[in-house]
Each structure stands twice: as C-alpha cells, then as structure tokens.
Amino acid sequence: MAPVAPVGAEREAPRGAAGSVTLIIPTFNEAGNVAELLRRLGGALPGDLPCEVLFVDDSTDDTPAAVEKAAADHPFPVSVLHREVAEGGLGGAVVEGIRRADGDWIVVMDADLQHPPHLVPELVGEGERTGADLVVASRYVSGGSRAGLAGSYRVAVSRAATWLAKGLFPRALRGISDPMSGFFAMRRSAVTDGALRPLGYKILLELAVRCRPAPVAEVPFVFQERFAGESKSTAREGMRFLAHLASLRSAAPLARMIGFGLIGLTGFVPNLVALWLLTGAGMHYLPAEIVANQAGVLWNFVLIEVLLFRERRRHRHWADRVGRFALLANADLLLRIPLIAVFVGRLGMEVLPATALALVTTFVLRFAATEALVYLPRRASTAEPGRRTRT
C-alpha cells in the first residue's frame, strides 16, 4: 500500500478539533470526475470549517495524478492513499480511510458527483444540532429523490435491496430510510474499527449493523446523474451485496447455527440428483449412496464458506478446510447409528423419537465441531487503528 501523500495542502489537516471533518472519497478509475468534484467542494465548504479530503484510491488509471493536479489550488488539505490490493472493495477503502482519519466527523461520498457536495456542511451541521452519531443523506424522505438513478431496472434493484436490508435488520436500521446510501456523516468516536469486515460497496450497512450508532438523523438529497465515467454497479457487486447481507445476518452464533441447518437441508438436492445419476448409470445403490453424499457435502461446504464463514477462512488452506469439513460431515453418519442404539437400548426410547433426537444431537455437535475445527475465530486485534503517515 502506498503511503498517504498530501497534495496541494498549504495548512495542516485538523486533528480531532470539535466539528472537524475528514471527507473520505473512495475512487476506482474516476480521473474524469475529481477536478470537478474538488472544484465544487471548494465552493461548498465554509472557509472556517476544519476539513481535510482523503481519497482512498484503487484505480488502474491516472486518478491519483488527476487528484494531485486538481488539488493544487484547493483551499483544504487533500491527500491520496493508493491501495495496490483493493481488499474489501469500496467498503474496504472507506474503512482504510476511517483508520487514518483525523477529523471529529467522517463524511463518506462518491467521486462521481451523484452525491451533491453542497450537502456536506448540512450533514455535519445536522449531526451537531441534533447530537446524532450518524446522519444519512436519504433519497427516500420528503425532499429527496432518486432522479439520477438511470433506468427502471436499477431503480427496482435499489428498492429491492433496501427492502431486503431493512427486513433482515429492522432494529439496526431503525430510523434509516435509505440504508443503501453511500453519502453520510458519522462521528469517528462511534466507529468500532475492529468490528468492521466490509465486502463490496454498501459501507453504510456495515457501519450501521456492526457499530449501532445512535441516535440517527437524515437529510434529504436528490441523487444526481454521474458527471463522467461509467457506473461500478454490476451483477458481481450484486452477488457481493447478498454475501455481505448473509455475513452480517450470521454474525451471532444462534443465527449461524440456523443458517448452518438451512444450508444442510439444501444439501439434500445435490445428494439426490447425484444418487439418481449414479444409480441410473448402473452403480449399486450402496456405494452410490456414499458417493452421492459427497455431492451434498461439497454443496454445503461452498455455501457455508460464502455465506457463514467468509471472515474465518484465512488461517487454513482451502484444501485443509475441505478435508476437515468432509470428515466431520461423514462422521455424522457414523455417529448417528450408535446414538440411536443407545437411546433405544439403554434409554428405552421408541425408534422415531430416538432418531429425531440423534439427528438434533449430531447436528449441534457437527456445527460446534465445524466452528472449532474448521473455522477457528481469529483473535481480535487490540492494536490502535492505523494513523496517517505524512510525507
């Protein structure tokens, strides 16, 4: 990762002064937008507002050079942090910016001018006036509009994503009408840095669910058309958003266990399909049962990796995880029959309730063993968030 390089700054950036602002702008190939963005910010931000602008850049074009050129006459300190590896996508860029922010307030906005720069002082002012920890620029309150969201398809996707997020997190998103907004202000003191595990571009959702800022306020805004360049919203980003939702929703152990069980139920489909194909090809049903069971195991492993344990995969090689998961899944079959025998022979239970109890017991044991032996939690870092290095 390249060091943070201040450009075009004639005075020191604010260091935690009351009401001071760090404006974090994540960029990916936005060279055509940064000059106009900085020009509008220069005209919108009051001269007495202690403010710094930090671009966190993942670009493959000349965006950093465009920022340096445009920042030469800017009235506020402007810095660029170029990341060689875009870990966590746009959300990861924002988190990296938060770690290096000096302001009392963090304001996050896009570089494409769909977020109007003149609203930055209003977001911070609303937070100071109301005492809110989080102020969201919303398209869905009176006076707001999604006019710049091109096409009925994108409007429908945005609305569906909003309903889905609010349905999954009714408490964490209470008071937030636009959890998909990428334009907001948050007190730096309300950010629990170590809890953030962003994936994709919906960083507000990550902050609201993980950090639970309260109280929350909203300011209406009209979503503008992109000034230059192309939208970064793709089908791949949509899939990352769904994976992010699943990761957030499964953060609690009980939720993970429920998700583990539901995924296990879906594994019957590939299991039965594989069994049908193998027996249809002439294989004896007993070895076919064993082989088909591996299809269900592999299916379950992929879904669990993506939806439940995305954050706990780095401490083991994927082949090690596959082997351990398959061993536990198949051991479940070997354990279930002796348990049924104990329940029936020693405890005098009927076969059906004994089978049901054995299923529940082995499920709980397999879930606990999977967490402990395949996806050991990483130790939470106790280090202070990284601060800005100045050159």
Salt bridges, closest charged atoms under 4 A:
GLU30 OE1 - ARG226 NH1 3.10
GLU30 OE2 - LYS232 NZ 2.95
GLU36 OE2 - ARG39 NH2 2.61
GLU36 OE2 - ARG40 NE 2.78
GLU52 OE1 - ARG388 NH1 3.00
ASP57 OD2 - HIS82 ND1 2.78
ASP58 OD1 - ARG83 NE 2.76
GLU84 OE2 - HIS82 NE2 3.96
GLU87 OE2 - ARG314 NH2 2.71
GLU96 OE1 - ARG99 NH1 3.40
GLU96 OE2 - ARG100 NE 2.88
ASP102 OD1 - ARG15 NH1 3.72
ASP102 OD1 - ARG387 NH2 2.88
ASP102 OD2 - ARG390 NH2 3.17
ASP110 OD2 - HIS115 NE2 3.75
ASP112 OD2 - ARG226 NH2 3.23
GLU126 OE2 - ARG129 NH2 2.86
ASP133 OD1 - ARG187 NE 3.51
ASP178 OD2 - ARG139 NE 2.81
ASP193 OD1 - ARG99 NE 3.14
GLU206 OE2 - ARG210 NE 3.00
GLU206 OE1 - HIS244 NE2 2.48
GLU237 OE2 - ARG240 NH1 3.27
GLU305 OE1 - ARG313 NH1 3.99
GLU305 OE2 - ARG321 NE 2.77
GLU311 OE1 - ARG197 NE 3.55
GLU311 OE2 - ARG210 NH2 2.89
GLU311 OE2 - ARG310 NH2 3.81
ASP320 OD2 - ARG316 NH1 3.53
ASP320 OD1 - ARG324 NE 2.98
ASP332 OD2 - ARG336 NH2 2.33
ASP332 OD1 - ARG366 NE 3.89
GLU371 OE2 - ARG256 NE 2.62
GLU371 OE2 - ARG312 NH1 3.25
